[in-house]
């Protein structure tokens, strides 16, 4: 391909490289936000400078010249800012945000090994103009090198004394190429090398002059040393970037006045500066694949432990209180505990603070606020909340969607807010917290709220339901309609109620993760979305149940209770089976019917085991699932079913049990949705409504 | 086998350098900031140090000064980048044996190390 790019990077280095670049881009982005809010401190400026500097080095190392050039310009700007030579105006900050976006595109060139169509010439020249306009160039007087070539009487007598002491005295002349990087430092390096070799009688330019950049790319030193001329040359040959050097035996010329020799630079002597003894936390980065491999291995262990337990039970039933069986049972229990701990540790290794995601959001909110002309304060709480990286990876898009909506549609314009007696700046609050083994993320705005009547009208207009049905629904139920796919395409709704764009996608995605999302809204006061997610997607606790002769696993997080069918009285309410449970009517779903497969033929009508009802909750919906038999609780490793069987309604995945059987994992939201929606349809038909 | 301490806050750079050095028969220890560098130097006493200038916690210049203060024979080669002329000067003045400009040429790094080690 024509625009293919190659970089000096190995495939196995790419992930680390990109991770690191992203990390520093993130630092720049959040620091820019601080700059914008004038909340920056000198530390921020140092941080942002270092970040640009490091990206420059990274880009340069893999040979991405344009990326290095751009970060170099950026770094210069930050340097000018931290030296108070440049004030970060809004225009500059805006420009820098654009640069960050361009850097992301350039970064992607490395991933894709393909040139993008981005042209950085214009932005580079704008940055350079900014640097030139604003930073006072440090004047570098380079011409003040004394041309005096004479020695003081003291120097001459010193030389004589040194020669008597059997030292050789050399006149050393060194020059560097003006084009090398930091020529003064190379000259200094040469001077330091000579200083190590003996005594410097005179040095021009002096160390001070070199430090101040006063040199004409030349250095002249009179050196007294016990080394031979050849050895001195070897020392200088070790200094890089010298264009030429001469080492000649020193001949005394005319004694006269000359600048006094500079004292040799001394190394700083603060060796006993306080060093804090905090133990350096040793961390390593592990690739996700490796962690996943570990998870899978632990999963196999869990499976085998379960198998071992089964074998143990069989042995116990055969041999009773046999001593060996007892020992086996003891060691298998112990191993079980170890495996539990191992599993927990591995899971913990996969946990990341949600700040990995949250950190990206202030920028997003800023951009949305700008385009929609809103004023927003974004408050973030609980950014340190940890959850599995698999969850973090997939929750990003739904969350971004909610946040974007909160700003774009939830908040009013400053004028609207003023006339509603609210402060012109709206507040959007994003929180994360652990609640009962799950993560709860909320997105809350203090905007105009959702008007249930408007949603009703819209739902009727869209023919989602009859006016009668719409009137029957409570406000709460109506507001929940914003998650309906058909409603979400309603342009009108977006305009009038301000909600609905793609909310169905948000709910679908969150539920696919075994989570839930609900909305509460008070008209005129604001809206809050509450997303509940499992901590991890890899291993879940389940209740194993049997249906006919297939094992199903019901995620324990959705289960409330287990009842025996024989202990309850089944009524028929609205033509559907239901029981009274805890003072409420609980619709029943017979899983035998839900998962009846015509290919298997009819299931036997009679059930061998003791039929049970597992009551489950999903959001505000409760129902009871009728199963043939309860097997027991078990932690399982989730495996995807998609690659084998495609999407199966009501089933979210599968797992391999200890005895090698496959168990299907029940997708509670999917099941409830499918079953209860079906009932609404039937109900509607019975009542003579057209849909 | 010479033991070299690599100090850089960017892990990618450490990995790169580490690959290069171990590939040429050096043993490598890593530190990710100046503070760690000083502590690691004290506990491990490497034969030479390759150290970045710009780092969090404690920058390369401070770390260099502390390391040289602790061991005035310390052989430190600075890693630097364009735009840091004055820092390099300070580093050399503070006893850095050499410096290599990033993006670095592997041969230059190796040569600088060989020279520093003598």
Interface residues (C-beta under 8 A of the other chain):
Chain A: X13 X16 X17 X20 X47 X49 X50 X53 X54 X56 X57 X58 X60 X61 X63 X68 X72 X75 X76 X79 X181 X182 X184 X185 X188 X189 X192 X207 X210 X211 X213 X238 X239 X240 X265 X267 X268 X269 X270 X271 X272 X273 X275 X276 X277 X280 X285
Chain B: X9 X10 X11 X12 X13 X15 X16 X31 X35 X36 X38 X39 X40 X42 X54 X55 X56 X65 X66 X68 X69 X70 X72 X80 X81 X82 X83 X84 X85 X86 X88 X89 X90 X91 X92 X93 X94 X95 X96 X97 X98 X99 X101 X102 X103 X104 X108 X111 X112 X115
